[in-house]
Amino acid sequence: MDALRPGVPDALTRLATRAGCSVVTTYRAKGLIDEDDPHALGAAGLSPLADEALLAFARRADLVLLVGYDPVEMRSNWTRPFGPDQEVHALGPNRRDRISGRHHASPDLAADLGRLADLVSRPADPGAEAERVALREELARRFAPRRAWEPAALLAEAAAITRRRGAVTTVDTGAHRILLAQQWRLPAPDLLLQSTGFCTMACALPLAIGARLAAPERPVLAVVGDGGLEMGLGELATLRDLGGPLVVVVLDDSSYALIDMKQRSRGLPAAGVHLGATDFAAVARAFGGRARRIEERETFREALEEGFDAPVFTLLHAPFPRGAYDGRI
C-alpha cells in the first residue's frame, strides 16, 4: 500500500513493460497497475485459492522486487515466502528490517522506479508471456461463476457494471470480500476501498459515504454481508440524510461465513456464526431508501443499473444458502 502514492503506479507500469516482469499486488493495493495489463497477475494475500497459484509462481522468480510492501497487508504465508536462492530487494518509504535484511528506505519510490526502468530493456520473452497468460486464465477459471445464481455470479455482474461506470466500490470484511478481490479487475488505484490491517467489519457503509461526499458525481457501490450490515444498520440513516444515489448490495447467507468455514475446517461445532433472517429490504425502506430482494442474475443487473441513477440510496438484498462460499475462496 505504500506504493499508492502519486507517480508510483505509472512508474511501476513502465518498469514492468521495459523489464518484461510480472506484477502481483497485495489485495489492498489492487489497481496499482491496470489489472488488464498483460504483466498484471492480480492480487494476492487474501484468497487461499489464488495464493496457491501465485506463491508457486513467485517462488520460481530469480529476482523479486518488493515495492512499498508491508507484511501486515498479507496472510502469514506471504511474510517470508521466498527461498534462499532468490534475489529479494525491497523499496519503501520507511525502513522495515523485519521484511528483509536488505530492505532500505526510498524517499521517492516513483523516481527510483523510473531510474530502474531507464536501466533495463529486455526483449519480449514468449515463454514468460505464455506462462503469464496461462496463470491469468487459471485464476479466472478458479473464480468464475459455476451456477446461474451464486455470489460469484452476482459479483461478476457488479464488476462489469462498476468498471463501465467508473464507480468506486467499498467492501466489508468477510467471505464476500475474498471473492470480490478476485472478481474485480481495476484499471487504477483507489477504486476499491476496504479495511486495512485490522480487517474491520461494518466499514463498507462509512467508506461509501466518505467516497460519495468526496466525489458526489461518481457512482458508489457498497458491498456488504448480512453480519456486517447488521453491525452498522444505523448508517442507513446517514445515507437517507445525505440524499442522492448510492447502492448497497447485501450478500446474505445467514452466517458469518468465513468464521463458519474455519470452524468446520477444524472439526469444531458451529458457535456464534449462524444468523437469523432479516428482511433487509423492509429495513432499508423504513430508512427512506429504495430496496429490492433479488434472486436472479438478470434482475440484479437491471436493479444495479437503476440504483446508480436513483434519487435516493438503493439496497439490493441477495439471499444465498449457508455454505455458498465453500470451495470458492
C-alpha positions in Angstrom: 0.0 0.0 0.0 3.0 2.3 0.4 3.2 2.3 -3.4 -0.2 4.0 -3.6 1.5 7.4 -4.0 1.4 9.9 -6.8 3.5 8.8 -9.8 4.3 5.3 -8.5 1.6 3.4 -10.5 2.8 4.9 -13.8 6.5 4.3 -12.9 5.8 0.7 -11.9 3.9 0.1 -15.1 6.7 1.5 -17.2 9.3 -0.7 -15.3 7.1 -3.8 -15.8 6.8 -3.1 -19.5 10.6 -2.4 -20.1 11.8 -5.3 -17.9 9.1 -7.7 -19.1 8.4 -8.7 -15.5 5.2 -9.8 -13.8 3.4 -7.8 -11.2 1.4 -9.1 -8.2 -0.2 -6.7 -5.8 -1.4 -7.1 -2.3 -5.2 -7.3 -2.3 -5.3 -3.9 -0.6 -3.3 -2.2 -3.4 -5.5 -3.5 -6.2 -5.3 -1.3 -9.3 -1.7 -0.2 -8.6 -1.2 -1.4 -12.1 -4.1 -1.8 -14.5 -5.2 -5.4 -13.9 -5.9 -5.8 -17.7 -2.3 -5.0 -18.4 -0.6 -8.3 -19.7 2.0 -8.0 -16.9 -0.5 -7.9 -14.1 -1.4 -11.1 -12.3 -3.9 -9.6 -9.9 -4.0 -9.5 -6.1 -2.7 -11.9 -3.5 -2.7 -12.4 0.2 -6.4 -12.9 0.9 -7.6 -16.0 -1.0 -6.0 -19.4 -0.4 -7.2 -20.4 -3.9 -5.4 -17.5 -5.5 -2.3 -17.7 -3.3 -1.8 -21.4 -4.1 -1.1 -20.5 -7.7 0.6 -17.1 -7.1 3.0 -18.3 -4.4 4.2 -21.1 -6.6 4.8 -18.7 -9.4 6.6 -16.2 -7.2 8.9 -18.9 -5.8 10.2 -19.6 -9.3 11.4 -16.0 -9.9 15.1 -15.3 -10.0 14.6 -11.7 -8.8 11.8 -10.3 -6.5 11.3 -6.6 -6.0 9.1 -5.6 -3.1 7.7 -2.1 -3.8 6.2 -0.4 -0.8 5.4 -3.8 0.8 4.5 -4.4 4.4 3.8 -8.0 5.6 0.7 -6.7 7.6 -1.1 -6.5 4.2 -0.9 -10.2 3.6 -1.6 -13.6 5.1 1.3 -15.1 7.1 2.3 -17.4 4.2 3.4 -14.2 2.3 5.5 -12.8 5.2 8.7 -14.7 4.2 7.7 -16.6 1.1 10.9 -16.7 -0.9 13.7 -19.2 -0.9 17.4 -18.7 0.0 18.5 -18.8 -3.7 16.2 -16.0 -4.7 17.4 -12.4 -5.0 15.0 -10.2 -3.0 15.1 -6.5 -2.7 12.6 -4.1 -1.1 11.9 -0.4 -1.7 9.7 1.6 0.6 9.4 5.0 2.2 10.1 3.5 5.7 12.7 1.1 6.9 11.2 -2.3 7.8 14.0 -4.7 8.6 11.5 -7.4 9.5 10.9 -7.9 5.8 14.5 -8.4 4.7 17.9 -7.5 5.9 18.4 -5.8 2.5 15.3 -3.6 2.8 16.1 0.1 2.7 14.2 3.3 2.7 13.4 5.0 -0.6 12.1 8.5 -0.1 10.8 8.8 -3.7 9.5 5.5 -5.0 8.4 6.9 -8.3 11.8 8.4 -9.0 13.6 5.2 -8.0 11.4 3.0 -10.2 11.9 5.5 -13.0 15.7 5.1 -12.7 15.4 1.3 -12.7 13.2 1.5 -15.8 15.8 3.6 -17.6 18.5 1.0 -16.8 16.7 -2.1 -18.3 15.2 -3.0 -21.6 14.6 -6.7 -22.3 13.3 -8.1 -25.5 9.9 -9.9 -25.3 10.1 -13.4 -23.8 7.5 -15.6 -25.4 7.9 -18.2 -22.7 7.3 -15.8 -19.8 4.4 -14.2 -21.7 2.8 -17.6 -22.2 3.2 -18.5 -18.6 1.5 -15.3 -17.5 -1.4 -15.9 -19.9 -1.8 -19.4 -18.5 -1.7 -18.2 -14.9 -4.2 -15.4 -15.6 -6.6 -17.9 -17.3 -6.2 -20.4 -14.4 -7.0 -17.7 -11.8 -10.0 -16.6 -13.9 -11.2 -20.2 -14.1 -10.9 -20.7 -10.3 -13.2 -17.7 -9.5 -15.6 -17.8 -12.4 -19.3 -18.4 -11.6 -20.3 -22.1 -11.7 -24.1 -21.6 -11.3 -26.7 -19.2 -12.6 -27.2 -17.7 -9.2 -24.4 -17.7 -6.6 -22.2 -15.0 -5.0 -19.7 -15.3 -7.9 -22.4 -14.6 -10.5 -23.7 -11.6 -8.6 -20.1 -10.2 -8.2 -19.3 -10.8 -11.9 -22.2 -8.7 -12.9 -21.3 -5.9 -10.4 -17.7 -5.9 -11.5 -18.6 -5.3 -15.1 -21.1 -2.6 -14.4 -18.9 -0.7 -11.9 -16.0 -0.8 -14.3 -18.1 0.6 -17.2 -19.5 3.3 -15.0 -16.1 4.2 -13.3 -17.7 3.6 -9.9 -15.9 3.4 -6.6 -16.6 0.2 -4.7 -16.4 -0.3 -1.0 -16.4 -3.7 0.6 -16.9 -5.1 4.1 -14.7 -7.7 5.7 -15.9 -11.3 5.2 -16.0 -14.2 2.7 -17.6 -12.0 0.1 -14.5 -9.7 0.1 -12.2 -12.6 -0.7 -14.3 -13.4 -3.8 -14.7 -9.8 -4.8 -11.0 -9.2 -4.6 -10.6 -11.7 -7.4 -13.6 -10.8 -9.5 -12.8 -7.0 -9.7 -10.3 -6.1 -12.4 -9.4 -2.5 -11.6 -7.8 -0.1 -14.1 -6.4 2.3 -11.5 -5.9 2.7 -7.7 -8.4 3.9 -5.2 -11.4 2.4 -6.9 -11.8 -0.3 -4.3 -11.9 0.9 -0.6 -11.7 -1.6 2.2 -10.4 -2.1 5.7 -6.6 -2.4 6.1 -4.6 -4.2 8.8 -7.4 -4.7 11.3 -10.0 -6.3 8.9 -12.8 -4.2 10.4 -16.4 -5.3 9.9 -19.1 -2.8 9.2 -16.7 -0.4 7.4 -18.2 -0.5 3.9 -21.0 1.9 4.5 -18.9 4.6 6.2 -16.3 4.2 3.4 -19.0 4.6 0.8 -20.4 7.7 2.5 -17.0 9.2 2.5 -16.4 8.4 -1.1 -19.8 9.9 -2.1 -19.0 13.1 -0.1 -15.6 13.4 -1.7 -16.8 13.0 -5.3 -20.6 13.4 -5.5 -20.6 12.9 -9.3 -19.0 9.4 -9.1 -21.2 6.3 -8.7 -20.6 4.4 -5.4 -21.3 0.8 -4.6 -21.1 -0.7 -1.1 -20.9 -4.5 -0.9 -21.7 -6.0 2.5 -22.5 -9.2 4.1 -25.5 -9.7 6.3 -23.4 -9.9 9.5 -21.5 -6.7 8.8 -24.6 -4.8 7.8 -26.4 -5.7 11.0 -23.5 -4.2 12.9 -23.9 -0.8 11.2 -27.5 -0.5 10.2 -27.7 3.0 11.6 -25.6 4.3 8.8 -28.6 3.8 6.5 -30.0 6.9 8.3 -26.8 8.8 7.2 -27.4 7.6 3.6 -31.0 8.9 3.8 -29.9 12.3 5.1 -27.1 12.6 2.6 -29.6 12.1 -0.3 -28.8 11.1 -3.8 -27.8 7.7 -5.3 -25.7 5.1 -3.6 -26.2 1.4 -4.0 -25.8 -1.1 -1.1 -25.6 -4.8 -2.1 -26.2 -7.3 0.7 -24.9 -10.8 0.1 -27.0 -12.7 2.8 -26.1 -16.3 3.7 -27.4 -16.1 7.2 -24.0 -16.6 8.7 -20.5 -15.2 9.5 -19.4 -17.4 6.6 -15.6 -17.0 6.9 -15.6 -17.9 10.6 -18.1 -20.7 10.0 -15.8 -22.2 7.3 -12.8 -22.0 9.7 -14.7 -23.7 12.5 -15.9 -26.5 10.2 -12.4 -27.0 8.7 -11.1 -27.6 12.2 -13.9 -30.1 13.1 -15.4 -27.7 15.6 -19.2 -27.3 16.1 -20.8 -24.1 14.9 -20.6 -21.5 17.6 -22.0 -18.0 17.2 -21.8 -18.0 13.4 -25.3 -18.7 12.3 -27.6 -15.6 12.0 -31.4 -15.3 11.9 -33.3 -14.0 8.9 -33.6 -10.2 8.5 -35.8 -8.5 5.9 -33.1 -6.0 4.8 -35.3 -4.6 2.0 -38.0 -3.7 4.5 -35.4 -2.2 6.8 -34.0 0.0 4.0 -37.4 1.2 3.0 -38.1 2.1 6.6 -35.0 4.3 6.5 -36.3 6.1 3.4 -34.4 4.2 0.7 -35.4 2.1 -2.3 -35.0 -1.7 -1.9 -35.5 -5.0 -3.7 -35.0 -8.6 -2.8 -33.0 -10.2 -5.7 -32.8 -13.9 -6.6 -31.6 -14.0 -10.2 -28.7 -12.6 -12.2 -30.7 -10.7 -14.8 -32.9 -8.9 -12.2 -29.8 -7.9 -10.3 -28.1 -6.4 -13.3 -31.2 -4.3 -14.1 -31.6 -3.2 -10.4 -28.0 -2.2 -10.0 -28.1 0.0 -13.1 -31.3 1.6 -11.9 -29.8 2.1 -8.4 -26.9 4.2 -9.7 -29.4 6.7 -11.2 -32.0 6.7 -8.4 -32.8 9.9 -6.4 -32.1 8.1 -3.1 -30.0 5.2 -1.9 -30.9 1.7 -3.1 -30.4 -1.5 -1.2 -30.4 -4.8 -3.1 -30.9 -7.9 -0.8 -29.4 -11.0 -2.4 -30.1 -14.2 -0.3 -28.0 -17.3 -0.6 -27.9 -20.6 1.3 -25.4 -21.2 4.0 -22.2 -22.7 2.6 -22.4 -20.6 -0.6 -18.7 -19.8 -0.4 -17.5 -23.3 0.3 -14.7 -24.2 -2.1 -14.9 -20.8 -3.8 -12.4 -18.7 -2.0 
